[in-house]
Amino acid sequence: MKTKIFCDIADLRLIRKFNKKNIVEGFTTNPSLMRKAGAKNYKSYSKKILKICKHKPISFEVFADNQKSMIEQGIKINTWGKNVFVKVPVVNSKNKFSGMAIKELNKKNIKLNITAVYTAKQTKKILNLINKKTKVIISIFAGRAGDTGRDPVPEIVKSIKLARGFGNVKILWASVREPYNYLQAKSLGCHIITIPPSIIEKIEKFGKTFNQLTKETVNAFLIDSKKSKFKI
């Protein structure tokens, strides 16, 4: 099964560049990426992104911390474009499950990206609330799980199995740390992986031999030593 590559970015210049790439089939953003990109007004900045990305799916996240406000923000974000997915965190900052928000938005046929998921148990709770027609992405933060010394793969495998009965649900590998994660996601049968621009560019260069890599590495060390005018 094909694993779609989404680009995880909010920078307008990079969105313009990566939107032209066939390898990129969608985009994801979050409030942290928006802030880093210099966004001052969330709605107007999102509209600028949508002027560039008119057809590929793109996720914009709610930033409310209670479910009533999450629903209100989600309804508004959904009106911004037909290709928009409303990103909802699986829990709020107090670790309260966002079940009401997920259920209400899904009931209104709003496309959702449930984010900050780490376990198959969370996936199951989400699946118990949603219908089987409206598109839902479940984003599992594999990289951040790995940062804690835990293997994210078993939770992703379980989540993929749980979602098999839902043709409208896609499991997404999030928080990529290296290009090899793409091959891991493909081998597991992940529907989507969202990747930062710098790592997408490395994936485009897949296929180099170890001999090529050895020569490039040694040359890079040699060039830097000459630039620094090192002597022993």
HUWO-V728900 format. One record per pair of residues at least 24 apart in sequence whose ideal C-beta (glycine too) atoms are under 10 Angstrom apart, sorted by sequence separation. I is the first residue (numbers start at 1). GAP is how many residues later the second one is. D is the distance in Angstrom with one decimal. If there is no record, write none. Layout:
i=I gap=GAP d=D
i=I gap=GAP d=D
//
This chain:
i=9 gap=24 d=6.4
i=10 gap=24 d=4.7
i=13 gap=24 d=9.1
i=57 gap=24 d=9.7
i=59 gap=24 d=9.9
i=60 gap=24 d=6.2
i=61 gap=24 d=9.6
i=62 gap=24 d=6.6
i=63 gap=24 d=9.6
i=64 gap=24 d=9.4
i=65 gap=24 d=9.0
i=86 gap=24 d=5.6
i=88 gap=24 d=5.9
i=90 gap=24 d=5.5
i=102 gap=24 d=6.3
i=106 gap=24 d=4.6
i=107 gap=24 d=7.3
i=109 gap=24 d=7.7
i=110 gap=24 d=7.1
i=111 gap=24 d=4.5
i=112 gap=24 d=5.0
i=113 gap=24 d=4.2
i=114 gap=24 d=5.1
i=115 gap=24 d=4.6
i=116 gap=24 d=9.2
i=117 gap=24 d=6.8
i=118 gap=24 d=8.8
i=138 gap=24 d=9.3
i=176 gap=24 d=9.3
i=178 gap=24 d=8.3
i=179 gap=24 d=5.0
i=182 gap=24 d=8.5
i=8 gap=25 d=7.1
i=10 gap=25 d=8.4
i=11 gap=25 d=7.8
i=12 gap=25 d=7.0
i=27 gap=25 d=9.4
i=57 gap=25 d=9.7
i=58 gap=25 d=6.0
i=59 gap=25 d=7.6
i=60 gap=25 d=7.6
i=61 gap=25 d=7.9
i=62 gap=25 d=6.8
i=64 gap=25 d=9.6
i=67 gap=25 d=7.6
i=85 gap=25 d=8.6
i=86 gap=25 d=6.8
i=87 gap=25 d=7.6
i=88 gap=25 d=7.3
i=89 gap=25 d=7.8
i=90 gap=25 d=6.9
i=91 gap=25 d=7.2
i=97 gap=25 d=8.2
i=103 gap=25 d=9.4
i=104 gap=25 d=9.6
i=105 gap=25 d=9.5
i=106 gap=25 d=6.1
i=109 gap=25 d=4.9
i=110 gap=25 d=9.3
i=111 gap=25 d=7.5
i=112 gap=25 d=7.0
i=113 gap=25 d=8.1
i=114 gap=25 d=6.6
i=115 gap=25 d=9.3
i=116 gap=25 d=6.2
i=138 gap=25 d=7.0
i=164 gap=25 d=9.6
i=179 gap=25 d=9.5
i=10 gap=26 d=7.0
i=11 gap=26 d=4.6
i=12 gap=26 d=8.9
i=27 gap=26 d=5.8
i=34 gap=26 d=8.6
i=55 gap=26 d=9.5
i=57 gap=26 d=5.2
i=58 gap=26 d=6.2
i=59 gap=26 d=4.3
i=60 gap=26 d=6.8
i=61 gap=26 d=3.6
i=62 gap=26 d=5.8
i=63 gap=26 d=9.1
i=66 gap=26 d=6.7
i=84 gap=26 d=8.9
i=85 gap=26 d=4.6
i=86 gap=26 d=5.6
i=87 gap=26 d=4.4
i=88 gap=26 d=5.7
i=89 gap=26 d=5.5
i=90 gap=26 d=5.4
i=91 gap=26 d=9.4
i=99 gap=26 d=6.9
i=103 gap=26 d=4.5
i=108 gap=26 d=8.5
i=109 gap=26 d=9.2
i=110 gap=26 d=9.8
i=111 gap=26 d=8.1
i=112 gap=26 d=9.0
i=113 gap=26 d=6.0
i=114 gap=26 d=9.6
i=115 gap=26 d=8.0
i=118 gap=26 d=7.7
i=119 gap=26 d=8.9
i=179 gap=26 d=8.7
i=180 gap=26 d=9.8
i=9 gap=27 d=9.5
i=10 gap=27 d=4.1
i=11 gap=27 d=8.3
i=12 gap=27 d=9.4
i=26 gap=27 d=8.5
i=34 gap=27 d=8.5
i=54 gap=27 d=7.8
i=55 gap=27 d=8.9
i=56 gap=27 d=6.4
i=57 gap=27 d=7.9
i=58 gap=27 d=6.9
i=59 gap=27 d=7.5
i=60 gap=27 d=6.2
i=61 gap=27 d=7.5
i=62 gap=27 d=7.8
i=65 gap=27 d=4.9
i=66 gap=27 d=9.8
i=71 gap=27 d=9.7
i=74 gap=27 d=6.8
i=78 gap=27 d=7.8
i=84 gap=27 d=7.1
i=85 gap=27 d=6.4
i=86 gap=27 d=7.0
i=87 gap=27 d=7.9
i=88 gap=27 d=6.9
i=89 gap=27 d=4.8
i=90 gap=27 d=5.0
i=98 gap=27 d=9.8
i=99 gap=27 d=8.2
i=102 gap=27 d=5.5
i=103 gap=27 d=7.3
i=106 gap=27 d=9.5
i=107 gap=27 d=8.4
i=118 gap=27 d=5.6
i=136 gap=27 d=8.9
i=176 gap=27 d=9.7
i=179 gap=27 d=7.2
i=9 gap=28 d=7.9
i=10 gap=28 d=9.0
i=11 gap=28 d=9.9
i=33 gap=28 d=9.2
i=53 gap=28 d=8.6
i=54 gap=28 d=9.3
i=55 gap=28 d=6.0
i=57 gap=28 d=5.9
i=59 gap=28 d=4.4
i=61 gap=28 d=7.5
i=64 gap=28 d=8.3
i=65 gap=28 d=5.3
i=66 gap=28 d=9.1
i=70 gap=28 d=6.3
i=73 gap=28 d=9.2
i=74 gap=28 d=9.4
i=77 gap=28 d=9.7
i=83 gap=28 d=8.8
i=85 gap=28 d=4.5
i=86 gap=28 d=9.7
i=87 gap=28 d=5.2
i=88 gap=28 d=9.3
i=89 gap=28 d=9.0
i=90 gap=28 d=8.4
i=97 gap=28 d=6.4
i=98 gap=28 d=9.1
i=101 gap=28 d=9.9
i=102 gap=28 d=6.9
i=103 gap=28 d=9.5
i=106 gap=28 d=5.5
i=116 gap=28 d=8.8
i=117 gap=28 d=10.0
i=138 gap=28 d=9.7
i=147 gap=28 d=8.2
i=156 gap=28 d=8.9
i=160 gap=28 d=6.6
i=161 gap=28 d=9.4
i=163 gap=28 d=8.5
i=10 gap=29 d=6.8
i=24 gap=29 d=9.7
i=26 gap=29 d=9.8
i=27 gap=29 d=6.4
i=28 gap=29 d=8.9
i=29 gap=29 d=7.0
i=30 gap=29 d=8.2
i=31 gap=29 d=9.4
i=32 gap=29 d=9.3
i=34 gap=29 d=9.2
i=54 gap=29 d=7.2
i=58 gap=29 d=9.8
i=59 gap=29 d=9.8
i=65 gap=29 d=7.7
i=67 gap=29 d=7.9
i=71 gap=29 d=7.6
i=72 gap=29 d=9.6
i=75 gap=29 d=9.0
i=82 gap=29 d=9.2
i=84 gap=29 d=9.8
i=85 gap=29 d=9.9
i=87 gap=29 d=9.4
i=90 gap=29 d=9.4
i=97 gap=29 d=9.2
i=99 gap=29 d=8.7
i=100 gap=29 d=8.9
i=105 gap=29 d=8.9
i=106 gap=29 d=9.6
i=145 gap=29 d=9.8
i=146 gap=29 d=8.3
i=152 gap=29 d=9.7
i=156 gap=29 d=8.1
i=159 gap=29 d=9.7
i=160 gap=29 d=5.5
i=19 gap=30 d=9.5
i=26 gap=30 d=4.9
i=27 gap=30 d=7.4
i=28 gap=30 d=7.3
i=29 gap=30 d=6.3
i=30 gap=30 d=8.8
i=31 gap=30 d=5.9
i=50 gap=30 d=6.1
i=51 gap=30 d=9.8
i=53 gap=30 d=7.2
i=66 gap=30 d=8.6
i=67 gap=30 d=9.3
i=70 gap=30 d=8.4
i=71 gap=30 d=5.2
i=74 gap=30 d=8.3
i=75 gap=30 d=7.4
i=78 gap=30 d=7.9
i=99 gap=30 d=5.7
i=106 gap=30 d=6.8
i=118 gap=30 d=9.5
i=136 gap=30 d=7.5
i=142 gap=30 d=9.5
i=143 gap=30 d=8.4
i=144 gap=30 d=8.1
i=145 gap=30 d=8.0
i=147 gap=30 d=7.9
i=160 gap=30 d=7.0
i=25 gap=31 d=6.2
i=26 gap=31 d=4.1
i=27 gap=31 d=4.3
i=28 gap=31 d=4.6
i=29 gap=31 d=5.9
i=30 gap=31 d=4.9
i=31 gap=31 d=9.1
i=42 gap=31 d=9.4
i=46 gap=31 d=7.6
i=49 gap=31 d=9.4
i=50 gap=31 d=4.9
i=53 gap=31 d=9.8
i=65 gap=31 d=9.3
i=67 gap=31 d=6.1
i=70 gap=31 d=4.0
i=71 gap=31 d=9.5
i=74 gap=31 d=4.7
i=78 gap=31 d=9.1
i=79 gap=31 d=9.7
i=91 gap=31 d=8.2
i=98 gap=31 d=9.7
i=105 gap=31 d=9.8
i=137 gap=31 d=9.9
i=138 gap=31 d=6.5
i=139 gap=31 d=9.4
i=140 gap=31 d=6.6
i=141 gap=31 d=9.7
i=142 gap=31 d=5.1
i=143 gap=31 d=7.2
i=144 gap=31 d=4.6
i=146 gap=31 d=6.6
i=153 gap=31 d=7.2
i=157 gap=31 d=6.0
i=159 gap=31 d=9.3
i=160 gap=31 d=8.2
i=20 gap=32 d=9.8
i=24 gap=32 d=7.3
i=25 gap=32 d=7.7
i=26 gap=32 d=6.4
i=27 gap=32 d=7.2
i=28 gap=32 d=9.1
i=29 gap=32 d=6.8
i=31 gap=32 d=5.0
i=49 gap=32 d=9.4
i=50 gap=32 d=10.0
i=66 gap=32 d=9.6
i=67 gap=32 d=8.0
i=68 gap=32 d=8.2
i=69 gap=32 d=8.8
i=70 gap=32 d=8.8
i=71 gap=32 d=9.6
i=73 gap=32 d=9.8
i=74 gap=32 d=9.9
i=78 gap=32 d=4.6
i=90 gap=32 d=5.3
i=97 gap=32 d=9.5
i=118 gap=32 d=8.7
i=123 gap=32 d=8.1
i=127 gap=32 d=9.1
i=135 gap=32 d=9.8
i=136 gap=32 d=6.1
i=137 gap=32 d=7.7
i=138 gap=32 d=7.3
i=139 gap=32 d=8.4
i=140 gap=32 d=6.8
i=141 gap=32 d=8.8
i=142 gap=32 d=6.6
i=143 gap=32 d=3.3
i=146 gap=32 d=9.9
i=152 gap=32 d=9.3
i=153 gap=32 d=9.8
i=156 gap=32 d=5.8
i=157 gap=32 d=8.4
i=12 gap=33 d=8.3
i=15 gap=33 d=9.1
i=16 gap=33 d=9.6
i=19 gap=33 d=5.7
i=26 gap=33 d=8.0
i=27 gap=33 d=9.6
i=28 gap=33 d=8.7
i=30 gap=33 d=9.0
i=43 gap=33 d=7.9
i=47 gap=33 d=6.6
i=50 gap=33 d=7.7
i=65 gap=33 d=10.0
i=67 gap=33 d=4.5
i=68 gap=33 d=8.2
i=71 gap=33 d=5.1
i=75 gap=33 d=7.0
i=77 gap=33 d=8.6
i=78 gap=33 d=7.5
i=90 gap=33 d=9.0
i=119 gap=33 d=9.6
i=122 gap=33 d=8.8
i=123 gap=33 d=9.2
i=126 gap=33 d=9.4
i=132 gap=33 d=7.7
i=133 gap=33 d=9.5
i=135 gap=33 d=5.4
i=136 gap=33 d=4.9
i=137 gap=33 d=5.0
i=138 gap=33 d=5.5
i=139 gap=33 d=4.5
i=140 gap=33 d=6.5
i=141 gap=33 d=4.9
i=142 gap=33 d=6.1
i=143 gap=33 d=5.7
i=144 gap=33 d=9.0
i=156 gap=33 d=9.1
i=157 gap=33 d=9.7
i=15 gap=34 d=5.9
i=18 gap=34 d=9.8
i=19 gap=34 d=5.4
i=43 gap=34 d=8.5
i=46 gap=34 d=6.1
i=47 gap=34 d=8.7
i=50 gap=34 d=7.5
i=64 gap=34 d=9.9
i=66 gap=34 d=9.8
i=67 gap=34 d=4.4
i=70 gap=34 d=8.9
i=71 gap=34 d=6.2
i=74 gap=34 d=8.5
i=78 gap=34 d=9.4
i=102 gap=34 d=8.5
i=118 gap=34 d=7.7
i=120 gap=34 d=8.0
i=121 gap=34 d=8.6
i=124 gap=34 d=8.6
i=128 gap=34 d=9.9
i=132 gap=34 d=5.5
i=133 gap=34 d=8.6
i=134 gap=34 d=6.1
i=135 gap=34 d=8.1
i=136 gap=34 d=7.4
i=137 gap=34 d=8.0
i=138 gap=34 d=6.6
i=139 gap=34 d=8.2
i=140 gap=34 d=6.2
i=141 gap=34 d=4.5
i=142 gap=34 d=7.6
i=143 gap=34 d=4.4
i=153 gap=34 d=9.5
i=156 gap=34 d=6.6
i=10 gap=35 d=7.8
i=15 gap=35 d=9.9
i=16 gap=35 d=9.8
i=17 gap=35 d=9.7
i=18 gap=35 d=9.3
i=19 gap=35 d=8.8
i=42 gap=35 d=9.1
i=46 gap=35 d=8.9
i=49 gap=35 d=10.0
i=66 gap=35 d=8.9
i=67 gap=35 d=8.9
i=70 gap=35 d=8.0
i=75 gap=35 d=7.2
i=90 gap=35 d=8.0
i=119 gap=35 d=9.7
i=120 gap=35 d=5.1
i=123 gap=35 d=7.4
i=124 gap=35 d=8.3
i=127 gap=35 d=6.0
i=131 gap=35 d=9.0
i=132 gap=35 d=6.8
i=133 gap=35 d=5.7
i=134 gap=35 d=9.7
i=135 gap=35 d=7.6
i=137 gap=35 d=5.2
i=139 gap=35 d=4.4
i=140 gap=35 d=8.8
i=141 gap=35 d=10.0
i=142 gap=35 d=8.3
i=143 gap=35 d=8.7
i=146 gap=35 d=9.0
i=153 gap=35 d=6.7
i=10 gap=36 d=8.9
i=12 gap=36 d=6.0
i=15 gap=36 d=10.0
i=16 gap=36 d=5.2
i=19 gap=36 d=9.1
i=62 gap=36 d=9.2
i=67 gap=36 d=9.6
i=68 gap=36 d=9.4
i=74 gap=36 d=6.1
i=90 gap=36 d=7.0
i=119 gap=36 d=5.3
i=120 gap=36 d=8.1
i=123 gap=36 d=4.1
i=126 gap=36 d=9.3
i=127 gap=36 d=6.6
i=130 gap=36 d=7.5
i=132 gap=36 d=5.8
i=138 gap=36 d=9.6
i=139 gap=36 d=8.7
i=12 gap=37 d=6.7
i=15 gap=37 d=5.2
i=16 gap=37 d=8.9
i=19 gap=37 d=6.7
i=43 gap=37 d=7.7
i=64 gap=37 d=8.5
i=67 gap=37 d=8.1
i=71 gap=37 d=8.8
i=118 gap=37 d=6.7
i=119 gap=37 d=10.0
i=120 gap=37 d=8.2
i=121 gap=37 d=8.7
i=122 gap=37 d=8.5
i=123 gap=37 d=9.0
i=126 gap=37 d=9.3
i=131 gap=37 d=7.6
i=132 gap=37 d=8.3
i=137 gap=37 d=9.7
i=11 gap=38 d=9.5
i=15 gap=38 d=6.1
i=18 gap=38 d=9.7
i=46 gap=38 d=8.5
i=74 gap=38 d=7.9
i=88 gap=38 d=9.7
i=117 gap=38 d=8.7
i=120 gap=38 d=3.5
i=121 gap=38 d=9.5
i=123 gap=38 d=9.6
i=124 gap=38 d=5.6
i=127 gap=38 d=8.2
i=130 gap=38 d=8.0
i=143 gap=38 d=7.1
i=10 gap=39 d=7.1
i=12 gap=39 d=9.3
i=13 gap=39 d=9.7
i=19 gap=39 d=9.6
i=62 gap=39 d=7.9
i=71 gap=39 d=9.5
i=117 gap=39 d=9.8
i=119 gap=39 d=8.4
i=120 gap=39 d=4.8
i=123 gap=39 d=5.4
i=124 gap=39 d=9.6
i=127 gap=39 d=6.4
i=130 gap=39 d=7.5
i=142 gap=39 d=6.9
i=9 gap=40 d=9.5
i=12 gap=40 d=6.8
i=119 gap=40 d=8.2
i=120 gap=40 d=9.1
i=123 gap=40 d=7.0
i=126 gap=40 d=9.9
i=15 gap=41 d=9.9
i=120 gap=41 d=8.2
i=121 gap=41 d=9.7
i=117 gap=42 d=7.7
i=120 gap=42 d=6.2
i=127 gap=42 d=7.0
i=142 gap=42 d=8.2
i=15 gap=43 d=8.7
i=62 gap=43 d=9.2
i=120 gap=43 d=9.8
i=126 gap=43 d=8.4
i=142 gap=43 d=8.0
i=7 gap=46 d=9.5
i=123 gap=46 d=9.0
i=142 gap=46 d=9.7
i=10 gap=48 d=10.0
i=88 gap=48 d=10.0
i=90 gap=48 d=8.5
i=123 gap=48 d=7.7
i=142 gap=48 d=9.0
i=7 gap=49 d=9.1
i=90 gap=49 d=8.9
i=6 gap=50 d=8.4
i=10 gap=50 d=9.4
i=85 gap=50 d=7.3
i=87 gap=50 d=8.6
i=89 gap=50 d=9.7
i=90 gap=50 d=9.9
i=140 gap=50 d=8.5
i=6 gap=51 d=7.6
i=7 gap=51 d=9.4
i=8 gap=51 d=9.4
i=85 gap=51 d=8.8
i=90 gap=51 d=10.0
i=142 gap=51 d=8.9
i=6 gap=52 d=8.5
i=59 gap=52 d=8.9
i=61 gap=52 d=7.9
i=85 gap=52 d=6.3
i=87 gap=52 d=8.0
i=4 gap=53 d=9.2
i=6 gap=53 d=8.2
i=59 gap=53 d=8.9
i=60 gap=53 d=8.9
i=62 gap=53 d=9.8
i=138 gap=53 d=9.4
i=139 gap=53 d=8.4
i=57 gap=54 d=7.8
i=59 gap=54 d=4.2
i=61 gap=54 d=6.6
i=117 gap=54 d=9.2
i=137 gap=54 d=8.0
i=138 gap=54 d=9.7
i=58 gap=55 d=9.6
i=61 gap=55 d=9.6
i=114 gap=55 d=9.6
i=117 gap=55 d=9.0
i=137 gap=55 d=6.6
i=139 gap=55 d=7.2
i=27 gap=56 d=9.3
i=31 gap=56 d=9.4
i=57 gap=56 d=8.9
i=59 gap=56 d=7.9
i=118 gap=56 d=10.0
i=26 gap=57 d=8.4
i=28 gap=57 d=8.4
i=30 gap=57 d=6.9
i=111 gap=57 d=9.4
i=112 gap=57 d=9.8
i=113 gap=57 d=9.2
i=115 gap=57 d=8.8
i=117 gap=57 d=8.2
i=137 gap=57 d=9.3
i=27 gap=58 d=9.7
i=29 gap=58 d=7.8
i=114 gap=58 d=9.4
i=116 gap=58 d=8.5
i=26 gap=59 d=8.5
i=28 gap=59 d=7.4
i=30 gap=59 d=9.4
i=113 gap=59 d=7.5
i=115 gap=59 d=7.3
i=116 gap=59 d=9.6
i=113 gap=61 d=9.6
i=106 gap=62 d=9.7
i=57 gap=78 d=8.5
i=59 gap=78 d=7.3
i=113 gap=79 d=9.6
i=115 gap=79 d=10.0
i=57 gap=80 d=8.5
i=59 gap=80 d=8.3
i=113 gap=81 d=9.4
i=30 gap=83 d=9.9
i=28 gap=85 d=7.0
i=30 gap=85 d=7.3
i=30 gap=86 d=9.3
i=26 gap=87 d=10.0
i=28 gap=87 d=8.4
i=6 gap=107 d=9.8
i=28 gap=109 d=8.7
i=30 gap=109 d=9.9
i=26 gap=111 d=9.3
i=28 gap=111 d=7.6
i=57 gap=113 d=10.0
i=59 gap=113 d=9.4
i=6 gap=131 d=9.1
i=8 gap=131 d=10.0
i=6 gap=133 d=9.8
i=57 gap=135 d=9.2
i=59 gap=135 d=8.5
i=28 gap=144 d=8.1
i=30 gap=144 d=9.8
i=26 gap=146 d=9.7
i=28 gap=146 d=7.7
i=33 gap=163 d=9.4
i=28 gap=164 d=8.9
i=29 gap=165 d=9.8
i=4 gap=166 d=8.2
i=6 gap=166 d=7.5
i=8 gap=166 d=7.7
i=26 gap=166 d=7.3
i=28 gap=166 d=4.5
i=8 gap=167 d=8.5
i=25 gap=167 d=8.1
i=27 gap=167 d=8.2
i=28 gap=167 d=9.4
i=3 gap=168 d=10.0
i=4 gap=168 d=8.9
i=6 gap=168 d=9.4
i=8 gap=168 d=7.6
i=26 gap=168 d=8.0
i=3 gap=169 d=9.5
i=3 gap=170 d=8.0
i=5 gap=171 d=9.9
i=24 gap=171 d=8.8
i=23 gap=172 d=9.7
i=24 gap=173 d=9.1
i=21 gap=176 d=9.7
i=24 gap=176 d=6.8
i=5 gap=177 d=7.2
i=18 gap=177 d=9.9
i=23 gap=177 d=6.8
i=23 gap=178 d=9.8
i=3 gap=179 d=7.2
i=18 gap=179 d=5.9
i=21 gap=179 d=7.5
i=3 gap=180 d=9.2
i=5 gap=180 d=9.3
i=17 gap=180 d=7.8
i=21 gap=180 d=9.4
i=23 gap=180 d=7.4
i=3 gap=181 d=9.7
i=4 gap=181 d=9.9
i=23 gap=181 d=6.5
i=3 gap=182 d=5.2
i=14 gap=182 d=9.4
i=15 gap=182 d=9.2
i=18 gap=182 d=6.9
i=3 gap=183 d=4.5
i=14 gap=183 d=5.2
i=18 gap=183 d=9.3
i=21 gap=183 d=8.1
i=2 gap=184 d=8.1
i=3 gap=184 d=9.1
i=14 gap=184 d=9.7
i=1 gap=185 d=8.1
i=3 gap=185 d=8.6
i=8 gap=185 d=9.4
i=9 gap=185 d=9.3
i=3 gap=186 d=7.9
i=4 gap=186 d=9.0
i=6 gap=186 d=5.7
i=8 gap=186 d=4.4
i=9 gap=186 d=9.3
i=11 gap=186 d=8.1
i=14 gap=186 d=10.0
i=1 gap=187 d=9.8
i=2 gap=187 d=10.0
i=3 gap=187 d=5.3
i=4 gap=187 d=6.7
i=5 gap=187 d=7.8
i=6 gap=187 d=7.2
i=7 gap=187 d=7.2
i=8 gap=187 d=6.1
i=9 gap=187 d=6.8
i=1 gap=188 d=5.4
i=3 gap=188 d=6.7
i=4 gap=188 d=4.7
i=5 gap=188 d=6.1
i=6 gap=188 d=4.2
i=7 gap=188 d=6.5
i=8 gap=188 d=5.4
i=9 gap=188 d=5.7
i=1 gap=189 d=8.7
i=2 gap=189 d=8.6
i=3 gap=189 d=6.7
i=4 gap=189 d=7.5
i=5 gap=189 d=7.8
i=6 gap=189 d=7.2
i=7 gap=189 d=7.7
i=8 gap=189 d=8.2
i=9 gap=189 d=10.0
i=1 gap=190 d=7.5
i=2 gap=190 d=9.9
i=3 gap=190 d=5.7
i=4 gap=190 d=9.3
i=5 gap=190 d=5.9
i=7 gap=190 d=6.2
i=8 gap=191 d=9.1
i=9 gap=191 d=9.4
i=7 gap=192 d=9.7
i=8 gap=192 d=9.2
i=7 gap=193 d=6.2
i=5 gap=194 d=9.8
i=6 gap=194 d=9.6
i=5 gap=195 d=6.6
i=5 gap=198 d=7.4
//
